[in-house]
Amino acid sequence: TANSCIMDLMFSSCSVFNQDVSNFDVSKVISMTYMFSYNLAFNNAGVSLAAWNAPNVTSFSNMFLGCTNFNQPLGNLLNVDLMNTTPRDLSFMFYNTILFNQNLGNWNVNYVTTMSGMFRGASAFNNGGSNTIKNWAARNCSSFNLTFYGTTSFNQPLDNLVDTTTVPATCQQMFYNATLFN
């Protein structure tokens, strides 16, 4: 991964793949759409992915869709320079990752354009029990539809997440069936 590359669908539907990919250099990757989707066994062999930093990725859409066993730290994945204005798509990134519950509070979401369904069905997600997600300010995000739909464990403050002073945003069913959220 020394040159700019696309990792779309790389391990998609590899139902038994569970190898350590933490040593991949993802710094020049531009898309990770559906990268691990429907990979039912994937949990990076129990090894953290916290060292991954992907400042050039424009789409994480459906990256872990249906990865029912995935629950590894991704704390630096979107920890990009505040001057980096690359628009990003996080739609359905963790859709149905039912065990995922890691702290993503230090992610820079300033230039995220959509979070539709980002955590939909991620029933265990509660930002790793940390309230650091309250610092998220997605000023350029126009769609929060279904973002926390079905996150039955989620109950963290989101004081700054939706800011419609920059762009208008839709929030349809954003917290539908997020039964603990208050």
C-alpha positions as CSV (number, residue, x, y, z in Angstrom):
1,T,0.0,0.0,0.0
2,A,2.9,2.4,-0.7
3,N,1.0,4.2,-3.5
4,S,-2.5,5.6,-3.4
5,C,-4.9,2.7,-3.6
6,I,-8.5,1.5,-3.2
7,M,-9.3,-1.3,-0.8
8,D,-13.0,-1.6,-1.7
9,L,-14.4,-5.1,-1.2
10,M,-10.9,-6.4,-0.4
11,F,-12.1,-8.9,2.2
12,S,-15.8,-8.7,1.6
13,S,-17.8,-12.0,2.1
14,C,-14.6,-13.8,3.2
15,S,-16.7,-15.6,5.8
16,V,-13.8,-17.2,7.7
17,F,-11.1,-14.6,7.3
18,N,-9.7,-13.4,10.7
19,Q,-6.1,-12.5,10.1
20,D,-4.1,-9.6,11.6
21,V,-4.0,-6.7,9.1
22,S,-2.8,-4.1,11.6
23,N,0.5,-3.8,9.8
24,F,-1.1,-2.6,6.6
25,D,0.0,1.0,5.8
26,V,-3.4,2.7,5.1
27,S,-2.0,6.2,5.0
28,K,-2.4,6.5,1.2
29,V,-5.6,4.5,0.8
30,I,-8.5,6.6,-0.8
31,S,-11.4,4.2,-0.3
32,M,-12.3,1.4,2.0
33,T,-15.9,0.9,0.9
34,Y,-17.3,-2.6,1.9
35,M,-13.7,-3.6,2.8
36,F,-14.7,-6.2,5.4
37,S,-18.4,-6.4,4.7
38,Y,-20.2,-9.6,5.5
39,N,-17.0,-11.1,6.9
40,L,-18.6,-12.9,9.8
41,A,-15.5,-14.1,11.5
42,F,-13.3,-10.9,11.2
43,N,-12.0,-9.5,14.5
44,N,-8.4,-8.8,13.2
45,A,-7.2,-12.0,15.0
46,G,-7.9,-10.2,18.3
47,V,-5.3,-7.5,17.5
48,S,-6.0,-3.8,17.8
49,L,-6.3,-1.6,14.7
50,A,-5.7,1.6,16.7
51,A,-2.5,2.4,14.8
52,W,-4.4,2.7,11.5
53,N,-4.6,6.3,10.3
54,A,-6.3,6.9,7.0
55,P,-6.2,10.6,6.3
56,N,-6.9,10.3,2.6
57,V,-9.9,8.0,2.6
58,T,-13.0,9.6,1.2
59,S,-15.3,6.6,1.8
60,F,-15.6,4.3,4.7
61,S,-19.2,3.4,3.6
62,N,-20.2,-0.1,4.7
63,M,-16.6,-0.9,5.7
64,F,-17.6,-3.3,8.5
65,L,-21.2,-4.0,7.4
66,G,-22.3,-7.3,8.9
67,C,-19.0,-8.0,10.7
68,T,-20.8,-9.5,13.6
69,N,-17.7,-10.4,15.6
70,F,-15.7,-7.2,15.0
71,N,-14.8,-5.3,18.2
72,Q,-11.3,-3.8,17.9
73,P,-10.0,-0.3,18.6
74,L,-10.0,2.1,15.6
75,G,-9.1,5.3,17.6
76,N,-6.8,6.8,15.0
77,L,-8.6,5.8,11.8
78,L,-10.1,9.2,11.4
79,N,-7.7,11.2,13.6
80,V,-6.8,13.6,10.8
81,D,-5.3,17.1,10.8
82,L,-7.9,19.8,11.3
83,M,-6.7,21.4,8.0
84,N,-7.5,18.3,6.0
85,T,-10.8,19.2,4.3
86,T,-11.3,16.0,2.4
87,P,-15.1,15.1,2.4
88,R,-15.8,11.7,4.0
89,D,-18.7,9.3,3.8
90,L,-19.2,7.2,6.9
91,S,-22.6,5.8,5.9
92,F,-23.5,2.4,7.3
93,M,-19.8,1.9,8.3
94,F,-20.7,-0.2,11.4
95,Y,-24.1,-1.5,10.2
96,N,-24.9,-4.7,12.1
97,T,-21.5,-4.9,13.8
98,I,-23.4,-6.2,16.8
99,L,-20.4,-6.6,19.1
100,F,-18.6,-3.3,18.2
101,N,-18.2,-1.0,21.2
102,Q,-15.0,1.1,20.9
103,N,-14.1,4.7,21.8
104,L,-14.2,6.8,18.6
105,G,-14.3,10.1,20.4
106,N,-11.0,11.4,19.1
107,W,-12.1,11.1,15.4
108,N,-12.2,14.3,13.4
109,V,-15.6,14.4,11.9
110,N,-15.6,18.0,10.8
111,Y,-15.6,17.1,7.0
112,V,-17.9,14.1,7.2
113,T,-20.7,14.6,4.6
114,T,-22.9,11.7,5.6
115,M,-23.4,9.5,8.7
116,S,-26.5,7.8,7.5
117,G,-26.9,4.5,9.2
118,M,-23.3,4.7,10.6
119,F,-24.1,2.6,13.7
120,R,-27.4,1.1,12.6
121,G,-27.9,-2.2,14.3
122,A,-24.6,-2.0,16.2
123,S,-26.5,-3.0,19.3
124,A,-23.5,-3.0,21.7
125,F,-22.2,0.4,20.7
126,N,-21.8,2.9,23.5
127,N,-18.5,4.5,22.5
128,G,-16.6,2.1,24.7
129,G,-18.4,3.5,27.7
130,S,-16.7,6.9,27.2
131,N,-18.5,10.2,26.8
132,T,-15.7,11.6,24.4
133,I,-18.1,11.3,21.5
134,K,-19.7,14.5,22.8
135,N,-16.8,16.4,21.1
136,W,-17.9,15.3,17.7
137,A,-19.0,18.3,15.6
138,A,-20.0,17.2,12.0
139,R,-20.5,20.7,10.6
140,N,-20.5,19.6,7.0
141,C,-22.7,16.5,7.4
142,S,-26.0,16.7,5.6
143,S,-27.5,13.3,6.6
144,F,-27.8,11.7,10.0
145,N,-30.7,9.5,8.9
146,L,-30.7,6.2,10.9
147,T,-27.3,7.0,12.4
148,F,-28.0,5.4,15.8
149,Y,-31.0,3.3,14.7
150,G,-31.1,0.1,16.8
151,T,-28.1,1.0,19.0
152,T,-29.8,-0.4,22.0
153,S,-26.8,0.2,24.4
154,F,-26.0,3.7,23.3
155,N,-26.4,6.5,25.8
156,Q,-23.7,9.2,25.4
157,P,-24.0,13.0,25.1
158,L,-23.9,14.3,21.5
159,D,-24.0,18.1,22.3
160,N,-22.2,19.3,19.2
161,L,-22.8,16.5,16.6
162,V,-25.5,18.2,14.5
163,D,-24.8,21.8,13.5
164,T,-27.1,23.1,10.8
165,T,-25.4,26.5,10.6
166,T,-23.1,25.3,7.8
167,V,-25.3,22.9,5.9
168,P,-28.9,21.8,6.3
169,A,-29.2,18.2,7.7
170,T,-31.8,15.5,7.8
171,C,-32.1,13.4,10.9
172,Q,-34.9,11.0,10.1
173,Q,-35.1,8.1,12.5
174,M,-31.7,9.0,13.9
175,F,-32.3,7.4,17.3
176,Y,-35.1,5.0,16.3
177,N,-35.0,2.0,18.7
178,A,-32.0,3.4,20.5
179,T,-33.8,2.4,23.7
180,L,-31.3,3.6,26.3
181,F,-30.5,7.0,24.7
182,N,-31.8,10.0,26.7
